[in-house]
Amino acid sequence: MANILIQGKNHDWSDVKIYIMGKEIGGITAINWGIAKEKSLTHATGQEPDGAAHGKKTYKCDFTLKLAAALEFEAIAKAAGKNVTEYAPFLIIIAYAEKTVEGAFVVQKFPPTQVTKILDVDLNDAGEDVSEGGTTIVRKYTAIAGKII
């Protein structure tokens, strides 16, 4: 069975539903998201820092699609007369369930136990990857986001 990496953890496709631009995407092989916050040391008198200043938050995500799914995804932007990196903002929804062991059975929990929404996604770049010994061509997309909930 094919698997997908979500935040570095392997999931069966039967456990995952991913929607990009309102459409369920089937050829995704990996997706990650995260948050960063600007921080810097502050100094009063002397050479040693006396605290930290906190700045703005930055949200980011990246995902990888098999070539056929990537072409379908990029066709949405083309239909709007735009390049895929110009088509923004859009929403990504990731819904997935964890499997648990109950007695001698593996039980899948649906409805999803985890739902993540990546809001106001704006792609920075798109690149293809062909690896030696690989059997598929994939495109990796990196993006900034307005918020992750």
C-alpha positions in Angstrom: 0.0 0.0 0.0 1.2 3.5 -0.8 2.2 5.8 2.1 2.4 9.5 2.6 4.7 11.4 4.9 2.9 14.0 7.1 5.2 15.9 9.3 7.8 13.1 9.0 5.4 10.3 10.0 4.2 7.6 7.7 0.5 7.3 7.1 -1.5 5.0 4.8 -3.4 6.7 2.1 -6.6 5.2 3.5 -6.0 7.4 6.6 -5.5 10.7 4.7 -7.5 13.2 2.7 -5.8 16.3 1.4 -7.6 19.2 -0.3 -5.8 21.9 -2.2 -7.7 24.8 -3.8 -10.9 23.0 -2.8 -10.1 19.8 -4.7 -9.1 16.5 -3.2 -5.5 15.7 -4.4 -4.5 12.1 -4.9 -0.9 12.2 -6.1 0.7 13.8 -3.1 3.7 12.0 -1.6 4.7 14.3 1.2 3.5 17.4 3.1 5.0 19.4 5.9 4.2 22.7 7.6 5.6 24.8 10.4 5.9 28.1 12.2 8.9 30.4 12.9 9.1 33.4 15.2 11.7 36.1 14.9 13.8 36.4 18.1 16.9 38.4 18.9 18.9 39.1 22.0 18.6 42.5 23.7 21.4 44.2 25.5 21.4 46.9 28.1 24.7 47.8 29.6 27.7 45.6 29.2 28.4 42.8 26.7 26.0 40.1 28.0 22.4 39.9 26.8 19.7 40.8 29.3 16.7 39.3 27.4 15.1 38.5 24.1 13.0 40.6 21.8 10.2 38.8 20.0 9.2 39.6 16.5 6.7 38.5 13.8 5.6 34.9 13.1 6.1 33.2 9.8 4.1 30.2 8.6 5.4 27.9 5.9 4.6 24.7 4.1 5.9 22.4 1.4 4.4 19.5 -0.5 5.4 17.1 -3.2 3.2 15.8 -6.0 3.7 13.1 -8.6 4.0 14.6 -12.0 0.4 13.7 -13.2 -1.1 15.3 -10.0 1.2 18.3 -10.4 0.0 19.0 -13.9 -3.6 18.7 -12.7 -2.9 21.1 -9.8 -1.1 23.6 -12.1 -4.0 23.5 -14.6 -6.2 25.3 -12.0 -3.8 28.2 -12.1 -3.5 28.1 -15.9 -7.3 28.2 -16.2 -7.2 31.5 -14.3 -4.4 32.8 -16.7 -1.7 32.6 -14.1 1.5 30.7 -13.4 1.3 28.4 -10.4 3.5 30.7 -8.3 1.1 33.6 -9.0 -2.1 31.8 -8.1 -2.8 32.9 -4.5 -4.0 32.8 -1.9 -5.5 29.3 -1.6 -6.4 26.9 1.2 -4.9 23.5 2.0 -6.8 21.1 4.3 -5.2 18.0 5.7 -7.5 15.5 7.4 -6.0 12.2 8.7 -6.8 9.5 11.2 -4.5 7.6 13.5 -4.8 3.8 13.7 -4.9 2.2 17.1 -4.5 -1.4 18.2 -7.5 -2.7 20.1 -7.0 -6.3 21.2 -5.9 -8.2 18.1 -7.3 -5.7 15.6 -6.0 -2.5 14.1 -8.7 0.1 14.2 -8.8 3.2 11.9 -10.4 6.2 13.5 -12.7 8.1 11.2 -14.0 10.8 11.1 -10.4 12.2 11.1 -8.8 12.7 14.5 -6.5 15.4 13.1 -7.5 18.3 10.8 -5.1 21.0 9.9 -5.9 24.1 7.8 -3.2 26.0 6.1 -4.7 29.4 5.2 -3.7 31.9 2.5 -1.1 29.7 0.9 1.2 31.6 -1.6 3.7 29.4 -3.5 7.4 30.6 -3.6 8.7 28.0 -6.0 8.1 24.7 -7.8 10.8 22.3 -8.8 11.1 18.8 -10.3 13.0 15.9 -8.8 14.2 12.9 -10.7 16.4 10.5 -8.7 18.6 7.7 -9.9 16.7 4.5 -9.6 13.5 6.4 -9.1 10.4 5.4 -11.0 8.4 8.6 -10.8 9.0 12.3 -11.4 7.8 14.5 -8.6 7.4 18.3 -8.2 8.1 19.9 -4.9 6.3 23.2 -4.0 7.3 25.5 -1.1 5.1 28.2 0.2 4.4 30.8 2.8 1.1 30.9 4.5 -1.1 33.4 6.4 -1.9 31.1 9.3 -2.0 27.4 10.3 -4.8 26.2 12.4 
